[in-house]
Amino acid sequence: MGKTTGKMFFGGLVFSLVIILTGCNSAKDLSEYVEVDFNGIDSKGTADYRVDIEKLIKDTLDFDVKGNIEPDEKITEEINKMDEAMEIKLDKTENLSNGDKIEIIANVDGEKTKKVKSGKKTIEVKNLDEPKWLTNEEVEKKLVVNFNGVSGRGEVQIDNVLDSPLDKVKFTVENDGELKNGDKVKVTLSKDEEEQLLQEGYLLEKDFAPTFEVKGLSIVAEKATDISNLDDIKRMIDEEVKRDYQDFDPNKSWGYKYEIKEEKLMYRQFNNESDKSDSFDSGNNGNLIKIFSVKKFSGGSETKLNDSFTAIIGYSDIILDEDNKVNLAEMKNIKETKDDTYSLESVIKMYEAYGYTEVK
């Protein structure tokens, strides 16, 4: 039987009935043969109906369904007519509370059978279980919440140490991946998780919204000029480019020498989803780079240009302390080169697409 509407199918009962046929009886009120079962917890209960088929057949056709005599053709036809004529629905089947009243609506097509008739009956919801409650206090006490990453792009890590069966519940927070220090984040549950709680007999307390403060995230400067020891980082980049492109016996014919020109200083606070660079970790935040035009010449008296390219050198993971100062030893190197098939303008445009802006 369905929960709301549907035909009643007598099915295999037809062929196992013992027929004790007498004269025709007056039409029976179908609603009196409908029984309703209530399941679940108070305020979230469900209702399902079933029909006492054996009693209905006995009262309308005077059949004893517990015997072993096969029905004849006439009785089988009458059962089929009743089957086709009847339709049952309940006016409410979900979110039920003990004491609610629901109506059974039993409709019969009088053109198909005279054995049963339409009817209505009101019954009271009862025997729903009392719910257990999941509270803000319990969740705030028994969730271990840690925040990782940098402020503004922080992510949450939740370890659930609630008692079984609540230890299987998966909690999430709003704006995960965009958290910053000082935010107050609310723990939420998906519809599927709430449904699972219902299956375990739990409801969320009214205004369920356990809250945690975001803290402990690393700080990345919004602008490069916010870094108190910015000049030290710039100096380190300059020293790095000189080490990478040192002249070698420039006065000898087998030697070579470099001409280096700084073109632009650029900074990126957060990684950018459009960053497709293969030469450095695009997942890092707090990146400062310098873009250099580099030319390599042959050594000796008759020097000539052997190569030209663009060098990108800098540092990522530029994390600030409480004084906006960076621990220089914890930065990570950024190094990349673009050959002369890339113009300087195209390289700058590429890094702008990665989320970098010029530092002035």
N, C-alpha and C positions, 0 to 999 in steps of 0.2 A: 504493500500500500504506500502511496505517496504521502507527503506531508500536507499538501494543500488540496489538490484536486486529482481526480483520476477515476477510471472505471475499476470495478471490482471483478476480478477474474476468478471464476470458480475452478477452472482448470481441471486437474486430475481428480478432484472430488466427484465430478459427474459420474465417473466410471467405477467408483467404489461405494456408491450409495445403495442402501437397501430401501426399496420403495414401499412405503406403507401408505398407499393412496386412499384418501377418503374424499368427501365432497369438498367443494370450493370454500375457502375461508374468506373473511372480509379482509380488505387491504390493511397491511401493517405499516406503521410509521417507521420509515427507514432509520430515522435519527435515533430511535431507541436501541438499535443494534450496533451503533457506532461507539466504540470505546477509545479513549484517548490516553496515551502514555506521556508523562512529563519527564524530561531528562535535563541534567545540567544543574547549574547553580542559580540561586535566587537572584532575580533581576536580569539574568542572561539565559534563562531556561528556554527549551524548545519543546514543541508538541508534535506528536505523530499519531495518526489515527489508525485503527484497525477495525474490521467488521467481524462480529461473531457469526461467521458463515453457517456453522452447523445449526445454531439456534434459528437463524433466519430461514434456512431451508425447512427445518422441522416445523416452524410456526406457519409458514406460508403454503407449503406443499405437503406437509405431514410426512416428511421423509425422515427416516432414521439413518443418519450417515455413518453409524458405527456397525452396520450389518454387512452382509456380503452379497446381497441381491442386486443385480444390475438394473439401472433405470430403463424404462421403455422409451420409445421414440418420442412420445407425447410429453413426457416429463422432461426429457433432455431439451426439447424445444422450449419449454416454459422457463427452464433455468437460463438458457441462452438469451431469451427475451429480457429477463430481469437483469442479466449481466449488462446488456446493451443499454438498458433504460436508466441505470443508476449512475449518479455522479455525486461525490462528496467533497466538501471543502471546509476548512476551518478559517474563521475570520482573522486569526492571529496565530502565528506559529513560532515566533522568535522573540527574544528579549522579554521573556515572561518572568513575572514575580509571583511568589506565593500569594494567594488571595485575589489575583486577577480573574476576571470572568472572560471566557471565550465562548463563541457560539459555533455549534456544529450545524452546518447547512447541508441537508440531504435532499437533493433534487431527483425526481423520478419523472420520466417521460410516460405519461398516462396512456399514450397511444400505443406503447409497446407492451405494457403489462398492467394488469389490474391487481396483482398480488401485493404490491407494495406502493406506498404513496410518499409524497414529499413531506418533509417535516424539519423542524428546527428545535435545538435544545441548547441551553446555556449551562455550562459547567464551570466549576471553580478550579483554578490552578493550585496544586498542592504537591507536597513531598519533594520539592526542589531542595537541593543541599544548600546549607549556609556557606557562603564563600569565605576563602582565606584572602588576606589582603597583603599586597606588596606596597610598602610605604616608602616615602622619600627618605625617612630616617634610616631605614634598614639598608637601602641601596647606597646612601652616602657613607654609611658605616662599613659596608662590606664590598664595595668596589675599590680596587686598587687602580688609581688613575695616574698615568704618567704622560707628560707632554714632551715631544721630541722635535728637533729641527730648529728653525729660526723663527723669531717673532714676526708674525705676518703671514707665515707659511707653515705654522706649526701643525703637527699631527698628534692624535691621541692614541695611547696604548692602554687598553682596559683589560685588567685581569679580574675575573668574576670569582669571588670566594664566598658567595652566598651558599646557604645550605641546600642540599639536594631536595627537590628537583630543580630549584632555581639556579643552580650553578651551570645549567646548560643554556640559560637565556643569553642571547647576544645583544648587548647594548651598544648604541652609537651616540655620537654627539653632533649637534648642529655645527655646520661650517668647518667640519674636519678638513684639514689641509690648508686652512686660511686663518688659523688661530694666532692670536698675539697675546703677549703677557698682559695680565690684568682683565682679560675677558672673563665673563661668567658664562659658562657653557652648560646647557641643559642636556641631561641624558634622555634619550628617546628610545622607543621600541617600534619596530615595524609592525604592520598589521598581522603578518604571519607569526611574529613572536607573541603578540597579544592573544592571538588565537590559541597558540600553544599553551600559554598561561591558563586560558579558560579550560583547556582540556585537563589541566592539572588541578583545577578548582580554585584558581586565583583571579582576583580582580585588582586593578590599580586603584589606589586611593584617589579620592577626588583631588583635582589639581596636581596630579602626579607630574613632578618636574624636578628630580634630583639635580642639584647644581654644584659645579666644581669651578674653582678659580684656576685659570691658566697661569702657570708660572714655570720658571726654569728654562725658558727658551732662549737660545742664543740671540744676540742683538747684531743685526747687520745695518750699517749706516744707510739712511735713505739717500743721502748725497755724499759723494766722495769728500766734499769739503767739511762734512761732519766728523771726519776722522782726524783726531788730534795730532797723530804722527804721520800724516799723509806724506810729508816731505821725505821721511825715512823710506817709505815704500817706493816713492818715485826714484829715489837715489839707488835703491836696490835693483830696480828695473834697468836703470842706466848702466849699472855695473854688470848686470847679466848680459846685456846686449854687447858690451865691449868684450866680455869673455868669450861669447859665442862667435864673434866676428873679429878676431885679432889678426892683424897683419902678420905675414910670415916672409921674412927676408925680402922686403919690398924692393930693395935695391938690386936684387939678383933676378936674372931672367926667369929662373924657375920659381921664384917667389910670387906672392900676390898681396894685394892690399884692398882694404874696404873703404867705401865712402858711405857713411851712415847719416841719415837725416830723420829726425823725429817729426812725424806728421800730425799725430793727434793723440791726446790722452782721453781715454773713455772709461766709463764706470757702469756697472749693472748691479742693482741691488738684489734682484731675484732672478732665478733662471726663467727662461722663456720657452714656452712649448714649441715655438717655431724654430728653436735652435737645432740645427742639423749638423753642426760641426763634428767631425770625426776625430779631431786631434786633441780635444780636451774634454773633460767631464762636464757635460752641459747641465748636470744636476746640481752643480755647486752654486752657492749664493755669495754675494759680496765679492764681485770680480772687478779688478782694476787692471787695465791693459794700456800699453803704448803701442802705436802702430808706426813702424819705421820703414822708410824706403832704403833699400840696401843695394849697392852696386859693388861688384867684385871686378878688380882690374888685375891684369898680369903685372909682374914685377919688372924691374930693370928700367933702362932709359927709354925704351919704346913701349910704354904701357898701352894696353888696349882693354876695352870692356869685354869681359868674359861672361858675365852673368848679371842679371838684375832681378830682384824679387821684393816682395813685401814681407816683413817679419812682424809677428804679433807676439809680444812678450809681456807677462804680467803675473798677477797672483789672484787666486780665489780663496774662499773661506776666510775673508777678512772680517773677523769677529771682534766686536767692541767689548771692552770691559766697562765698569761703572764710570770711568773717566773718559770714555770714548777713545780709548787707546787700544791699539792692536798688538797682540803678542806676535811679533814678526816671525818667531820660530815655528808657529803653527800654521802659517799660510802654505798654500799649495801652488806649485809653479803652473803657469800657462805658457805654452809655446806652440806656435804654429807659423807656417810659412805659406805664401801663395806665389806661384811662379809668375813669369812675365806675361802669361796669358790673361792674368787678372790685372786690370788697371787699379791704381790706388783708389779711385772713386768707387769702383765696384766693391773693393774690399771694405771700405768704410760703410757703404750701403748695406753690405752683408751683415756687418756687426751691429748696425742699427736695427736690422731685422731681428737679431738675436736679443735685443732689449738694451743695448748699450747706448749711452748718450755721452756727448762730449763734456769733458770737465774743463771749465774756464776759470 
